[in-house]
Amino acid sequence: MKGEPTCPRCGDQPRPPGAWSSRWVCARHGEVYPVAPLVAPSARLVRRLGERSRVPMWLPWPLPHGWVVGAMVHAGDDATGVRAAGVAISGPNPLGGPADLVLVSEEQGVGLGAGLAGLDGPDPGTAVQGEPSAKVLVHNRAVPLWFVDGPADRAVYAGHWGGTWLWAVLSPSTAGVLLLEDVEVVDLRDLGHEADLLPYGTPPPWLSRGYDL
């Protein structure tokens, strides 16, 4: 993400609201909820976004050993609040080297998860059917995730929770092994004071550059 709001699907800069539309408008994708410029995460940012977010802000909990919160990605507008929220964590890849995991929760049609996944459409399409490939646990309840075929440099899974999309985007693709075990996630908005004590790092370089890994 650059220094200006960007389209959640393609990363281009949309036109701000004006006389002809009350929404941001991308030349390629029409009316969108723009993605805010990426900044270093902090407990203050978590609280501020949590107050405005209409969707969960998922975080693996407890945070895996050696991992840090590297970024908070969010899309929305001043009038309606945050309509999509992604929490990026960074740490050691079980198969060697560094890895990133971005968990995205979004309303239907926003397209943040699809943009991070490298997909053309706003959602996983027909991928979310048949036998699921992985799962996460929310309040001890299994939420199935389906593998989404996309660029070979990342592993992408998607599912539903509470009327919203739940995406898991892992980079590099080998980091997908992280979902072979049960991963419990919590809504950052529910952590309270514990959110102040999280280890905060810096945004993954590929998020800083935009959607192309």
Salt bridges, closest charged atoms under 4 A:
ASP12 OD2 - ARG28 NH1 3.66
GLU31 OE1 - ARG23 NH1 3.62
GLU107 OE2 - ARG54 NE 2.98
GLU107 OE1 - ARG83 NE 2.62
ASP153 OD1 - ARG154 NE 2.92
ASP182 OD1 - LYS135 NZ 3.65
ASP187 OD2 - ARG189 NH2 2.72
ASP196 OD1 - ARG47 NH1 2.68
ASP196 OD2 - HIS193 ND1 3.30
